[in-house]
């Protein structure tokens, strides 16, 4: 998604992946300040849409993953 202020595609790179004994992982990402602001805005918009629709965020994530199959 590109905001009107950020017309070019933005890029996010994976910087560090720290794997944990329990099978989980912690990721660090590389992005410029504008991309960081855009990503925060997209996240907030997503949360607000879920709230307005009365849909649990995890249910949306589960639906997205189910749709890829």
PyMOL Python script that loads the backbone (N, CA, C, O; Angstrom):
from pymol import cmd

cmd.read_pdbstr("""\
ATOM      1  N   UNK A   1       0.851  -1.176   0.000  1.00  0.00           N
ATOM      2  CA  UNK A   1       0.000   0.000   0.000  1.00  0.00           C
ATOM      3  C   UNK A   1       0.889   1.227   0.000  1.00  0.00           C
ATOM      4  O   UNK A   1       1.821   1.319   0.799  1.00  0.00           O
ATOM      5  N   UNK A   2       0.622   2.140  -0.857  1.00  0.00           N
ATOM      6  CA  UNK A   2       1.367   3.389  -0.891  1.00  0.00           C
ATOM      7  C   UNK A   2       0.473   4.528  -0.451  1.00  0.00           C
ATOM      8  O   UNK A   2      -0.631   4.694  -0.969  1.00  0.00           O
ATOM      9  N   UNK A   3       0.941   5.307   0.492  1.00  0.00           N
ATOM     10  CA  UNK A   3       0.187   6.473   0.912  1.00  0.00           C
ATOM     11  C   UNK A   3       0.432   7.584  -0.094  1.00  0.00           C
ATOM     12  O   UNK A   3       1.400   7.518  -0.852  1.00  0.00           O
ATOM     13  N   UNK A   4      -0.413   8.595  -0.121  1.00  0.00           N
ATOM     14  CA  UNK A   4      -0.184   9.708  -1.053  1.00  0.00           C
ATOM     15  C   UNK A   4       1.179  10.360  -0.846  1.00  0.00           C
ATOM     16  O   UNK A   4       1.767  10.878  -1.795  1.00  0.00           O
ATOM     17  N   UNK A   5       1.685  10.341   0.385  1.00  0.00           N
ATOM     18  CA  UNK A   5       2.980  10.953   0.662  1.00  0.00           C
ATOM     19  C   UNK A   5       4.143  10.076   0.212  1.00  0.00           C
ATOM     20  O   UNK A   5       5.255  10.572   0.037  1.00  0.00           O
ATOM     21  N   UNK A   6       3.907   8.804   0.024  1.00  0.00           N
ATOM     22  CA  UNK A   6       4.973   7.849  -0.315  1.00  0.00           C
ATOM     23  C   UNK A   6       4.541   7.088  -1.562  1.00  0.00           C
ATOM     24  O   UNK A   6       4.049   5.963  -1.479  1.00  0.00           O
ATOM     25  N   UNK A   7       4.731   7.714  -2.711  1.00  0.00           N
ATOM     26  CA  UNK A   7       4.209   7.152  -3.956  1.00  0.00           C
ATOM     27  C   UNK A   7       5.021   5.974  -4.484  1.00  0.00           C
ATOM     28  O   UNK A   7       4.474   5.101  -5.158  1.00  0.00           O
ATOM     29  N   UNK A   8       6.302   5.938  -4.189  1.00  0.00           N
ATOM     30  CA  UNK A   8       7.129   4.838  -4.669  1.00  0.00           C
ATOM     31  C   UNK A   8       6.888   3.612  -3.793  1.00  0.00           C
ATOM     32  O   UNK A   8       6.454   3.744  -2.649  1.00  0.00           O
ATOM     33  N   UNK A   9       7.165   2.423  -4.323  1.00  0.00           N
ATOM     34  CA  UNK A   9       7.079   1.241  -3.443  1.00  0.00           C
ATOM     35  C   UNK A   9       8.072   1.409  -2.300  1.00  0.00           C
ATOM     36  O   UNK A   9       9.147   1.982  -2.474  1.00  0.00           O
ATOM     37  N   UNK A  10       7.701   0.907  -1.144  1.00  0.00           N
ATOM     38  CA  UNK A  10       8.675   0.942  -0.065  1.00  0.00           C
ATOM     39  C   UNK A  10       9.243  -0.446   0.148  1.00  0.00           C
ATOM     40  O   UNK A  10       8.618  -1.452  -0.190  1.00  0.00           O
ATOM     41  N   UNK A  11      10.436  -0.482   0.714  1.00  0.00           N
ATOM     42  CA  UNK A  11      11.169  -1.731   0.855  1.00  0.00           C
ATOM     43  C   UNK A  11      11.475  -1.984   2.322  1.00  0.00           C
ATOM     44  O   UNK A  11      11.868  -1.086   3.067  1.00  0.00           O
ATOM     45  N   UNK A  12      11.283  -3.237   2.709  1.00  0.00           N
ATOM     46  CA  UNK A  12      11.578  -3.674   4.065  1.00  0.00           C
ATOM     47  C   UNK A  12      12.508  -4.879   3.942  1.00  0.00           C
ATOM     48  O   UNK A  12      12.183  -5.856   3.267  1.00  0.00           O
ATOM     49  N   UNK A  13      13.651  -4.803   4.591  1.00  0.00           N
ATOM     50  CA  UNK A  13      14.606  -5.906   4.562  1.00  0.00           C
ATOM     51  C   UNK A  13      14.719  -6.568   5.918  1.00  0.00           C
ATOM     52  O   UNK A  13      14.589  -5.905   6.947  1.00  0.00           O
ATOM     53  N   UNK A  14      14.958  -7.858   5.931  1.00  0.00           N
ATOM     54  CA  UNK A  14      15.196  -8.570   7.181  1.00  0.00           C
ATOM     55  C   UNK A  14      16.659  -8.387   7.538  1.00  0.00           C
ATOM     56  O   UNK A  14      17.542  -8.709   6.743  1.00  0.00           O
ATOM     57  N   UNK A  15      16.920  -7.868   8.738  1.00  0.00           N
ATOM     58  CA  UNK A  15      18.281  -7.586   9.184  1.00  0.00           C
ATOM     59  C   UNK A  15      18.833  -8.734  10.015  1.00  0.00           C
ATOM     60  O   UNK A  15      19.887  -9.287   9.700  1.00  0.00           O
ATOM     61  N   UNK A  16      18.116  -9.092  11.081  1.00  0.00           N
ATOM     62  CA  UNK A  16      18.589 -10.121  12.011  1.00  0.00           C
ATOM     63  C   UNK A  16      17.436 -11.076  12.312  1.00  0.00           C
ATOM     64  O   UNK A  16      16.305 -10.646  12.541  1.00  0.00           O
ATOM     65  N   UNK A  17      17.730 -12.358  12.308  1.00  0.00           N
ATOM     66  CA  UNK A  17      16.770 -13.365  12.750  1.00  0.00           C
ATOM     67  C   UNK A  17      17.418 -14.109  13.902  1.00  0.00           C
ATOM     68  O   UNK A  17      18.450 -14.759  13.738  1.00  0.00           O
ATOM     69  N   UNK A  18      16.802 -14.008  15.066  1.00  0.00           N
ATOM     70  CA  UNK A  18      17.300 -14.704  16.240  1.00  0.00           C
ATOM     71  C   UNK A  18      16.336 -15.837  16.567  1.00  0.00           C
ATOM     72  O   UNK A  18      15.205 -15.599  16.991  1.00  0.00           O
ATOM     73  N   UNK A  19      16.793 -17.077  16.365  1.00  0.00           N
ATOM     74  CA  UNK A  19      15.929 -18.228  16.628  1.00  0.00           C
ATOM     75  C   UNK A  19      16.013 -18.609  18.105  1.00  0.00           C
ATOM     76  O   UNK A  19      17.076 -18.536  18.722  1.00  0.00           O
ATOM     77  N   UNK A  20      14.870 -19.016  18.657  1.00  0.00           N
ATOM     78  CA  UNK A  20      14.780 -19.363  20.066  1.00  0.00           C
ATOM     79  C   UNK A  20      14.596 -20.869  20.235  1.00  0.00           C
ATOM     80  O   UNK A  20      14.132 -21.557  19.326  1.00  0.00           O
ATOM     81  N   UNK A  21      14.964 -21.363  21.400  1.00  0.00           N
ATOM     82  CA  UNK A  21      14.876 -22.796  21.680  1.00  0.00           C
ATOM     83  C   UNK A  21      13.459 -23.329  21.585  1.00  0.00           C
ATOM     84  O   UNK A  21      13.258 -24.502  21.272  1.00  0.00           O
ATOM     85  N   UNK A  22      12.471 -22.480  21.851  1.00  0.00           N
ATOM     86  CA  UNK A  22      11.075 -22.929  21.818  1.00  0.00           C
ATOM     87  C   UNK A  22      10.509 -22.991  20.403  1.00  0.00           C
ATOM     88  O   UNK A  22       9.331 -23.299  20.224  1.00  0.00           O
ATOM     89  N   UNK A  23      11.336 -22.702  19.392  1.00  0.00           N
ATOM     90  CA  UNK A  23      10.886 -22.743  18.001  1.00  0.00           C
ATOM     91  C   UNK A  23      10.471 -21.388  17.461  1.00  0.00           C
ATOM     92  O   UNK A  23      10.288 -21.235  16.253  1.00  0.00           O
ATOM     93  N   UNK A  24      10.317 -20.398  18.338  1.00  0.00           N
ATOM     94  CA  UNK A  24       9.968 -19.051  17.903  1.00  0.00           C
ATOM     95  C   UNK A  24      11.199 -18.307  17.391  1.00  0.00           C
ATOM     96  O   UNK A  24      12.307 -18.844  17.391  1.00  0.00           O
ATOM     97  N   UNK A  25      10.996 -17.095  16.966  1.00  0.00           N
ATOM     98  CA  UNK A  25      12.097 -16.282  16.465  1.00  0.00           C
ATOM     99  C   UNK A  25      11.786 -14.805  16.672  1.00  0.00           C
ATOM    100  O   UNK A  25      10.627 -14.396  16.733  1.00  0.00           O
ATOM    101  N   UNK A  26      12.843 -14.026  16.778  1.00  0.00           N
ATOM    102  CA  UNK A  26      12.736 -12.571  16.842  1.00  0.00           C
ATOM    103  C   UNK A  26      13.389 -12.015  15.590  1.00  0.00           C
ATOM    104  O   UNK A  26      14.513 -12.387  15.249  1.00  0.00           O
ATOM    105  N   UNK A  27      12.682 -11.121  14.902  1.00  0.00           N
ATOM    106  CA  UNK A  27      13.162 -10.532  13.655  1.00  0.00           C
ATOM    107  C   UNK A  27      13.434  -9.047  13.848  1.00  0.00           C
ATOM    108  O   UNK A  27      12.692  -8.354  14.544  1.00  0.00           O
ATOM    109  N   UNK A  28      14.495  -8.572  13.230  1.00  0.00           N
ATOM    110  CA  UNK A  28      14.775  -7.138  13.141  1.00  0.00           C
ATOM    111  C   UNK A  28      14.743  -6.771  11.668  1.00  0.00           C
ATOM    112  O   UNK A  28      15.225  -7.521  10.819  1.00  0.00           O
ATOM    113  N   UNK A  29      14.169  -5.610  11.371  1.00  0.00           N
ATOM    114  CA  UNK A  29      13.974  -5.207   9.984  1.00  0.00           C
ATOM    115  C   UNK A  29      14.710  -3.919   9.675  1.00  0.00           C
ATOM    116  O   UNK A  29      14.947  -3.093  10.556  1.00  0.00           O
ATOM    117  N   UNK A  30      15.069  -3.760   8.407  1.00  0.00           N
ATOM    118  CA  UNK A  30      15.690  -2.538   7.901  1.00  0.00           C
ATOM    119  C   UNK A  30      14.674  -1.794   7.051  1.00  0.00           C
ATOM    120  O   UNK A  30      14.050  -2.378   6.164  1.00  0.00           O
ATOM    121  N   UNK A  31      14.509  -0.501   7.323  1.00  0.00           N
ATOM    122  CA  UNK A  31      13.645   0.334   6.496  1.00  0.00           C
ATOM    123  C   UNK A  31      13.982   1.791   6.802  1.00  0.00           C
ATOM    124  O   UNK A  31      14.503   2.110   7.871  1.00  0.00           O
ATOM    125  N   UNK A  32      13.680   2.656   5.863  1.00  0.00           N
ATOM    126  CA  UNK A  32      13.931   4.075   6.120  1.00  0.00           C
ATOM    127  C   UNK A  32      12.813   4.648   6.994  1.00  0.00           C
ATOM    128  O   UNK A  32      11.798   3.995   7.234  1.00  0.00           O
ATOM    129  N   UNK A  33      13.020   5.883   7.464  1.00  0.00           N
ATOM    130  CA  UNK A  33      12.062   6.503   8.389  1.00  0.00           C
ATOM    131  C   UNK A  33      10.672   6.643   7.780  1.00  0.00           C
ATOM    132  O   UNK A  33       9.676   6.425   8.469  1.00  0.00           O
ATOM    133  N   UNK A  34      10.590   7.002   6.508  1.00  0.00           N
ATOM    134  CA  UNK A  34       9.293   7.176   5.845  1.00  0.00           C
ATOM    135  C   UNK A  34       8.556   5.841   5.759  1.00  0.00           C
ATOM    136  O   UNK A  34       7.352   5.769   6.000  1.00  0.00           O
ATOM    137  N   UNK A  35       9.287   4.798   5.415  1.00  0.00           N
ATOM    138  CA  UNK A  35       8.679   3.466   5.355  1.00  0.00           C
ATOM    139  C   UNK A  35       8.182   3.049   6.734  1.00  0.00           C
ATOM    140  O   UNK A  35       7.096   2.481   6.854  1.00  0.00           O
ATOM    141  N   UNK A  36       8.961   3.324   7.771  1.00  0.00           N
ATOM    142  CA  UNK A  36       8.556   2.998   9.131  1.00  0.00           C
ATOM    143  C   UNK A  36       7.249   3.694   9.489  1.00  0.00           C
ATOM    144  O   UNK A  36       6.358   3.084  10.080  1.00  0.00           O
ATOM    145  N   UNK A  37       7.134   4.967   9.132  1.00  0.00           N
ATOM    146  CA  UNK A  37       5.902   5.708   9.400  1.00  0.00           C
ATOM    147  C   UNK A  37       4.728   5.130   8.609  1.00  0.00           C
ATOM    148  O   UNK A  37       3.624   5.009   9.139  1.00  0.00           O
ATOM    149  N   UNK A  38       4.959   4.773   7.347  1.00  0.00           N
ATOM    150  CA  UNK A  38       3.896   4.184   6.521  1.00  0.00           C
ATOM    151  C   UNK A  38       3.423   2.856   7.098  1.00  0.00           C
ATOM    152  O   UNK A  38       2.223   2.587   7.144  1.00  0.00           O
ATOM    153  N   UNK A  39       4.363   2.029   7.535  1.00  0.00           N
ATOM    154  CA  UNK A  39       4.013   0.725   8.105  1.00  0.00           C
ATOM    155  C   UNK A  39       3.202   0.913   9.389  1.00  0.00           C
ATOM    156  O   UNK A  39       2.232   0.192   9.620  1.00  0.00           O
ATOM    157  N   UNK A  40       3.592   1.866  10.213  1.00  0.00           N
ATOM    158  CA  UNK A  40       2.820   2.151  11.431  1.00  0.00           C
ATOM    159  C   UNK A  40       1.400   2.593  11.069  1.00  0.00           C
ATOM    160  O   UNK A  40       0.433   2.180  11.709  1.00  0.00           O
ATOM    161  N   UNK A  41       1.283   3.428  10.047  1.00  0.00           N
ATOM    162  CA  UNK A  41      -0.035   3.896   9.621  1.00  0.00           C
ATOM    163  C   UNK A  41      -0.904   2.765   9.108  1.00  0.00           C
ATOM    164  O   UNK A  41      -2.096   2.705   9.409  1.00  0.00           O
ATOM    165  N   UNK A  42      -0.315   1.872   8.337  1.00  0.00           N
ATOM    166  CA  UNK A  42      -1.057   0.718   7.819  1.00  0.00           C
ATOM    167  C   UNK A  42      -1.523  -0.166   8.978  1.00  0.00           C
ATOM    168  O   UNK A  42      -2.656  -0.645   8.984  1.00  0.00           O
ATOM    169  N   UNK A  43      -0.645  -0.376   9.955  1.00  0.00           N
ATOM    170  CA  UNK A  43      -1.005  -1.184  11.117  1.00  0.00           C
ATOM    171  C   UNK A  43      -2.145  -0.570  11.904  1.00  0.00           C
ATOM    172  O   UNK A  43      -3.075  -1.270  12.306  1.00  0.00           O
ATOM    173  N   UNK A  44      -2.079   0.743  12.126  1.00  0.00           N
ATOM    174  CA  UNK A  44      -3.146   1.422  12.854  1.00  0.00           C
ATOM    175  C   UNK A  44      -4.458   1.356  12.077  1.00  0.00           C
ATOM    176  O   UNK A  44      -5.515   1.118  12.661  1.00  0.00           O
ATOM    177  N   UNK A  45      -4.395   1.564  10.768  1.00  0.00           N
ATOM    178  CA  UNK A  45      -5.599   1.477   9.940  1.00  0.00           C
ATOM    179  C   UNK A  45      -6.207   0.078  10.023  1.00  0.00           C
ATOM    180  O   UNK A  45      -7.425  -0.066  10.123  1.00  0.00           O
ATOM    181  N   UNK A  46      -5.362  -0.952   9.983  1.00  0.00           N
ATOM    182  CA  UNK A  46      -5.822  -2.335  10.093  1.00  0.00           C
ATOM    183  C   UNK A  46      -6.545  -2.565  11.423  1.00  0.00           C
ATOM    184  O   UNK A  46      -7.625  -3.155  11.457  1.00  0.00           O
ATOM    185  N   UNK A  47      -5.940  -2.094  12.515  1.00  0.00           N
ATOM    186  CA  UNK A  47      -6.539  -2.259  13.836  1.00  0.00           C
ATOM    187  C   UNK A  47      -7.896  -1.546  13.904  1.00  0.00           C
ATOM    188  O   UNK A  47      -8.867  -2.090  14.431  1.00  0.00           O
ATOM    189  N   UNK A  48      -7.948  -0.331  13.368  1.00  0.00           N
ATOM    190  CA  UNK A  48      -9.207   0.420  13.381  1.00  0.00           C
ATOM    191  C   UNK A  48     -10.287  -0.270  12.555  1.00  0.00           C
ATOM    192  O   UNK A  48     -11.438  -0.348  12.986  1.00  0.00           O
ATOM    193  N   UNK A  49      -9.931  -0.769  11.379  1.00  0.00           N
ATOM    194  CA  UNK A  49     -10.913  -1.479  10.548  1.00  0.00           C
ATOM    195  C   UNK A  49     -11.439  -2.708  11.278  1.00  0.00           C
ATOM    196  O   UNK A  49     -12.639  -2.980  11.248  1.00  0.00           O
ATOM    197  N   UNK A  50     -10.551  -3.453  11.933  1.00  0.00           N
ATOM    198  CA  UNK A  50     -10.998  -4.630  12.680  1.00  0.00           C
ATOM    199  C   UNK A  50     -11.952  -4.222  13.796  1.00  0.00           C
ATOM    200  O   UNK A  50     -12.974  -4.870  14.021  1.00  0.00           O
ATOM    201  N   UNK A  51     -11.609  -3.142  14.493  1.00  0.00           N
ATOM    202  CA  UNK A  51     -12.466  -2.666  15.571  1.00  0.00           C
ATOM    203  C   UNK A  51     -13.833  -2.226  15.078  1.00  0.00           C
ATOM    204  O   UNK A  51     -14.854  -2.568  15.673  1.00  0.00           O
ATOM    205  N   UNK A  52     -13.851  -1.471  13.992  1.00  0.00           N
ATOM    206  CA  UNK A  52     -15.125  -0.999  13.438  1.00  0.00           C
ATOM    207  C   UNK A  52     -15.982  -2.177  12.986  1.00  0.00           C
ATOM    208  O   UNK A  52     -17.200  -2.174  13.167  1.00  0.00           O
ATOM    209  N   UNK A  53     -15.341  -3.180  12.400  1.00  0.00           N
ATOM    210  CA  UNK A  53     -16.071  -4.349  11.904  1.00  0.00           C
ATOM    211  C   UNK A  53     -16.396  -5.346  13.018  1.00  0.00           C
ATOM    212  O   UNK A  53     -17.170  -6.281  12.812  1.00  0.00           O
ATOM    213  N   UNK A  54     -15.804  -5.147  14.196  1.00  0.00           N
ATOM    214  CA  UNK A  54     -16.039  -6.071  15.300  1.00  0.00           C
ATOM    215  C   UNK A  54     -15.396  -7.429  15.063  1.00  0.00           C
ATOM    216  O   UNK A  54     -15.920  -8.457  15.490  1.00  0.00           O
ATOM    217  N   UNK A  55     -14.256  -7.424  14.380  1.00  0.00           N
ATOM    218  CA  UNK A  55     -13.562  -8.663  14.037  1.00  0.00           C
ATOM    219  C   UNK A  55     -12.258  -8.735  14.828  1.00  0.00           C
ATOM    220  O   UNK A  55     -11.518  -7.754  14.905  1.00  0.00           O
ATOM    221  N   UNK A  56     -11.984  -9.895  15.413  1.00  0.00           N
ATOM    222  CA  UNK A  56     -10.741 -10.099  16.146  1.00  0.00           C
ATOM    223  C   UNK A  56      -9.561 -10.104  15.179  1.00  0.00           C
ATOM    224  O   UNK A  56      -9.631 -10.724  14.117  1.00  0.00           O
ATOM    225  N   UNK A  57      -8.486  -9.422  15.538  1.00  0.00           N
ATOM    226  CA  UNK A  57      -7.312  -9.319  14.670  1.00  0.00           C
ATOM    227  C   UNK A  57      -6.767 -10.702  14.332  1.00  0.00           C
ATOM    228  O   UNK A  57      -6.432 -10.967  13.178  1.00  0.00           O
ATOM    229  N   UNK A  58      -6.674 -11.585  15.321  1.00  0.00           N
ATOM    230  CA  UNK A  58      -6.139 -12.925  15.054  1.00  0.00           C
ATOM    231  C   UNK A  58      -7.014 -13.683  14.076  1.00  0.00           C
ATOM    232  O   UNK A  58      -6.501 -14.455  13.266  1.00  0.00           O
ATOM    233  N   UNK A  59      -8.326 -13.482  14.132  1.00  0.00           N
ATOM    234  CA  UNK A  59      -9.223 -14.125  13.171  1.00  0.00           C
ATOM    235  C   UNK A  59      -8.907 -13.665  11.745  1.00  0.00           C
ATOM    236  O   UNK A  59      -8.963 -14.462  10.809  1.00  0.00           O
ATOM    237  N   UNK A  60      -8.580 -12.399  11.582  1.00  0.00           N
ATOM    238  CA  UNK A  60      -8.225 -11.881  10.253  1.00  0.00           C
ATOM    239  C   UNK A  60      -6.924 -12.513   9.778  1.00  0.00           C
ATOM    240  O   UNK A  60      -6.829 -12.937   8.626  1.00  0.00           O
ATOM    241  N   UNK A  61      -5.930 -12.582  10.642  1.00  0.00           N
ATOM    242  CA  UNK A  61      -4.658 -13.220  10.266  1.00  0.00           C
ATOM    243  C   UNK A  61      -4.892 -14.682   9.870  1.00  0.00           C
ATOM    244  O   UNK A  61      -4.361 -15.150   8.863  1.00  0.00           O
ATOM    245  N   UNK A  62      -5.687 -15.395  10.668  1.00  0.00           N
ATOM    246  CA  UNK A  62      -5.991 -16.797  10.359  1.00  0.00           C
ATOM    247  C   UNK A  62      -6.697 -16.915   9.017  1.00  0.00           C
ATOM    248  O   UNK A  62      -6.395 -17.815   8.233  1.00  0.00           O
ATOM    249  N   UNK A  63      -7.649 -16.001   8.742  1.00  0.00           N
ATOM    250  CA  UNK A  63      -8.375 -16.007   7.461  1.00  0.00           C
ATOM    251  C   UNK A  63      -7.419 -15.777   6.299  1.00  0.00           C
ATOM    252  O   UNK A  63      -7.507 -16.463   5.280  1.00  0.00           O
ATOM    253  N   UNK A  64      -6.513 -14.827   6.440  1.00  0.00           N
ATOM    254  CA  UNK A  64      -5.540 -14.538   5.370  1.00  0.00           C
ATOM    255  C   UNK A  64      -4.727 -15.789   5.057  1.00  0.00           C
ATOM    256  O   UNK A  64      -4.569 -16.144   3.889  1.00  0.00           O
ATOM    257  N   UNK A  65      -4.213 -16.457   6.072  1.00  0.00           N
ATOM    258  CA  UNK A  65      -3.400 -17.662   5.850  1.00  0.00           C
ATOM    259  C   UNK A  65      -4.220 -18.784   5.250  1.00  0.00           C
ATOM    260  O   UNK A  65      -3.717 -19.540   4.418  1.00  0.00           O
ATOM    261  N   UNK A  66      -5.484 -18.908   5.657  1.00  0.00           N
ATOM    262  CA  UNK A  66      -6.359 -19.926   5.101  1.00  0.00           C
ATOM    263  C   UNK A  66      -6.625 -19.672   3.606  1.00  0.00           C
ATOM    264  O   UNK A  66      -6.693 -20.610   2.812  1.00  0.00           O
ATOM    265  N   UNK A  67      -6.773 -18.393   3.238  1.00  0.00           N
ATOM    266  CA  UNK A  67      -7.074 -18.019   1.851  1.00  0.00           C
ATOM    267  C   UNK A  67      -5.940 -18.347   0.892  1.00  0.00           C
ATOM    268  O   UNK A  67      -6.188 -18.535  -0.299  1.00  0.00           O
ATOM    269  N   UNK A  68      -4.718 -18.420   1.367  1.00  0.00           N
ATOM    270  CA  UNK A  68      -3.590 -18.703   0.473  1.00  0.00           C
ATOM    271  C   UNK A  68      -3.581 -20.146  -0.014  1.00  0.00           C
ATOM    272  O   UNK A  68      -2.930 -20.464  -1.010  1.00  0.00           O
ATOM    273  N   UNK A  69      -4.301 -21.019   0.686  1.00  0.00           N
ATOM    274  CA  UNK A  69      -4.328 -22.442   0.305  1.00  0.00           C
ATOM    275  C   UNK A  69      -5.210 -22.677  -0.837  1.00  0.00           C
ATOM    276  O   UNK A  69      -5.350 -23.814  -1.287  1.00  0.00           O
TER     277      UNK A  69
END
""", "prot")
cmd.dss("prot")
cmd.show_as("cartoon", "prot")
cmd.util.cbc("prot")
cmd.orient("prot")
